[in-house]
Amino acid sequence: MLSKSQISFIKSLHQKKYRKAHGLFIIEGIKSIVEFIPSAYQIHSIYFLAQYQSLLPKLPSNIKLFEVNSAELEKISTLQAPQGILALVHIPETTAFDKSTLQNNFSLVLDGIQDPGNLGTIIRTADWFGFKNVICSLHTVEVYNPKTVQATMGSLCRVNVSYQDLPLFLKDIKLPMFGAMLDGNSLYETKWGTEGLIILGNEGQGVSDEVNILINNPVTIPRVGGAESLNVAVSAAIFCADISRNLQK
């Protein structure tokens, strides 16, 4: 049985200000939890229905385990249909970004992405195609938002997500900067080379003016039909796929 204070504490982590205050965020589902256990993230505690305990691998002794019932899980879960198991994970301490990791690689740069599902899907896509860094503007939705974490499907533990003042961060980086634009050069004719930053903008406004002036390679996904725009997570997947295809030639 969980106490009222335990339930209240976990429910508070549904909100950003309490995640920040306590340095903890929530992940749900056996697949994601199993992927986080051996990662660099530190799991604080796990709350599970009885039938899920046997699905867990051998755990470090410092992880607290709590068997709960369905009613308790519904109270602490962020999902309308809880997945039977939930974990609290420590938010890593922020460290200075090592810009040398950007060299000889492609990285995604997100300027003002607002939808948590889009951010989570982009992180999952980056993981699929082997992109190690996702750099977010300070105005991008929080990566530890439960909807973002859920959409990553465990990929968050393998992708380095960093928040930066983008104009300041980007101004002295000597790498090609490819910006997703409506009026850029065709994606299919773009010479990607072997390194660069892929910059994607806000769902409604696109890339901000301050970041736009730093882009030296505007790129567009050619439109064939009549849709006004593409979802930003779909655009990210198309960019990642084309870059990956070219790198494997």
N, C-alpha and C positions, 0 to 999 in steps of 0.2 A: 504493500500500500504506500502511495505517495502522500506526504503531508500537504496541507493546504499551502504552506509556504513554498514547498518544492514546486507544486503546480503553478503557483503565482510567479515564481522565479523563471521557470521555463517559458511560460506564456509571455513574460516581459521581453524575452529575446526575440519575439515576433517583431519588435520595434527597433529601428536603427539606433536610437539613442541609448537603449539598454544593451544592445550588442556592443556598442562602443564602450559603454561604461564598464561592462563586465568582461570584455575581451573574449566573448564566446559567440558562436553562431550555430545554427541547427542544420543537420543533414538528415534526410529520411530515405528509407528503403535499404534493403539488405545489400543490393549491388553496390550502391555508393559507399555505404559504410565499410564494406569489405575492401574496397579500393583505397579508402582513406587510412585504414589501419596500418599498413606498412609504409605509408608516405611520410613526408617531412612534417606534415601536420600532426599535432598532438591531440588525441581524443580525450576529453574530460570525463564523459560518462555516457552510458548507453541504456536506453529504456526499451523494453521489448515484451511482446506477448510470449507466453511460455513456449509455443511451438517454434519460435525463431532462435532460441538459444543454441540449438544444435547446428544451426547454419553458420554460426560465428566461428572463425578460426581461433587458434590459441592467441590469447590477448596478453599484453603487458600487464603486470600486476597493479600498475597505478591507475588503470581505467576502472571507474566505478560502474557496477552493474546493478540494474534495478528491473525486476520483473514487474510488469504492470498489467492491469486488465483493460478491456476494450474501452470502458468508460473513461478511465484515466488517460489512455492514449489519445482519445478524441479531444480531451481538454488541452493537451499540450501540443498536439500536432498542428502544423500550419496548413494541412491539406484537408479538403472536404472528405476525402476517402483515405484515411491513414493507411500506411503501408506495413504496419505491424511492428516496426522498429524505428527508433529515432536516436540520434546521438548529438551531444554537445561537443563542439570542437573549438579549441583555442585559436583565436585570430593571431596569426604570426606578427611579431614585432616588425614595424616598418624599418627597412634598411635602405641605404643609398643605392640607387639603381646603377648597375655596372654597364655602362654604355658599350663596352667592348663586346658584350654578348650579342649586340645587334649586327656586328660585322660577320660577313660570310653567311648570313641568314636572312630570311624574310620574317618580318614581324607585323602584326596588325596594330593600328593606331585608331582609337575610337574617340571621336570628337562629339561629345554631348548625347550619346545614346541614352534614351530615357526608359525604354521598356525592359524590365528585368528578364523577360523571356527571350528577347532578342540578344541581350548580353550573354545569357547562359548558353544559348544556341551557338553564338559566335565562338565562345570558349570551347565548346564541344567540337565544333568544326575545326578550330585551330589545332586541337589535339589530334583529330583524325588525320590531318594533313602534315603533322609534325612541326607546326609553328609553335615555338616555345614561349614567345613573349606576346602578351596583349597589353598595350599601353593605353590607358584611359585618361581622358581629360578630367579635371576636377568636377566637371558638371555632368559626368556620366553616372548613371545609376550605380548604387553600391553593389559590389560583387557578392557580399554576404547576405543580401536580400534573399529570403527563403525561396522566392520564385526563380531567382537567378541560379542559386545553388542547385535547385531541383532540375532546371533545364540543362545544366552541365552534365548531368548523369554520371558524376564521378570524375569528369575530366578536369575539374578545378584543381585536383591534387597533382596534376602533371603539367599545368600551364602556369607560368609566372604572370600574374596580373598586377600591374603597377598603376598608380594614379599620379599624374604629373601635371604641372602647369605647362600645357603643350607648347604655346609659342616660345616660352623660355627654354623648354627641354629640347625642342627641335631645331632651334636657330643655329646651333653650332655643330649639328650632326652632318657629316659629309657622306651621306648615302643618298641614292635615288629615292625620291618621295613620289609614290604613285597615288594620286587622289581619285577616288570614285566620283565621277562627275557626269552630268547629263550631256555635256557638250565637249567631252574629251576625245582623244584618239581611240580608235576601236581596240577593244581588249584583244581581239584576234590578231591584230597587227602589232601588238606591243612587244618590244624586245625586253624581256624581264632581266636578263643577266643572271647573276648569282646572289644578289643581295638587294635589300631595299625595305622601305616601309610602305605598307598599304594603308592609306588613310580613308576612313569611312566616317561620314557625318551623321548628324542628327536626323531622325526619321522624317521630320517635316521641313527643317530648315537647311539641311545639308551641312557641309563643312563651314565652320565660322570664317569670317574674313581674315582674322588674325592668323589662322592656320593655312588658309587658302593661298596666301601670298608666298608661302614657303614651298608649295607643291611645284615641282618642276616637270612632272609627268602626269598630266590629267588624262584619265582613262575612262571610257564609257563602255558599258555592255550594250551592244547594238540592239535596238528595239525593232521587232518585226511586227508585233501586234499593236493593239490600241491602248494597253495599260499605261497610265500616267507615270508610274514609278514601280520600282521593285522593293520589296521588303529588304531592310538593311542586312539581316542575317542571311537571306538568300543571296544577296550581292556578295557578301563576304565569302560564302561557299563557292560561288562561281569564280571569284578572284583566286581563292586558294587552290581550286582544282586546276585552273589554267596554269598557274605558276608551278604547281607540282608536276603537271604533265610536261612542261618545258624543261624542268630540272632533270627529268628522267630520260630525256632524249639522248 
